Amino acid sequence: MKTSTSLSLLSLSLLTLAACQKETKIAPENIPVSTVSIVAASQDTIPDKASFKIKLIKDSMNYDETAIVFDHTASGVYNSSWDAIYFTGFGNESLSSLSGDGRALAINRLPYSPGMSIYLDMHAKVDGNFFLKTSYDNNIPANIHIWLTDTFLKDSVDIGVANYNFSVSKADTNSMGGKRFKLTLKNISQQ
């Protein structure tokens, strides 16, 4: 009896081994074109929690900044769980980013999409020269460049590479506000 049980176990083991060693041929799958384009598009992305800050500077004592944080689960409109409302301080200048629903934010958490634009809201209590620069960059891929567009002067600059100098005049309301500056994220590998 002991021998027949051993033989049965041995036979079962050999059958299992033979089944595992059997070569399995997998037919090539037909991948739809839409899936291929989704895979290609996914290479133009920014990882969650990647972020950058834009800083508005008058001089060494007068400056303000706003933060942009990417998260694919964020909505792009103001959410008190994700975003931080901007409160104007006592400085000579203020800078915030605008949510999709027009709220001024100190921290703007939003989903990334290729070629997206983010508007900045900039105000000053004094006339004079200012500049904008990238003051912080965390995990933004090297192929994604942040371009600042000045719609008032019809100028643009890669803000990750160079600062942007400009002037503000309180008498000219177009020289500040939420319509003068916008950031556009461009994938330079696709140009």
PyMOL commands that set and color helices and strands:
alter all, ss='L'
color gray80, all
select helices_A, chain A and resi 2-21+33-41+173-175+188-190
alter helices_A, ss='H'
color red, helices_A
select strands_A, chain A and resi 51-59+62-70+84-85+93-98+104-110+117-124+128-138+144-150+155-158+164-168+177-187
alter strands_A, ss='S'
color yellow, strands_A
deselect
rebuild
show_as cartoon
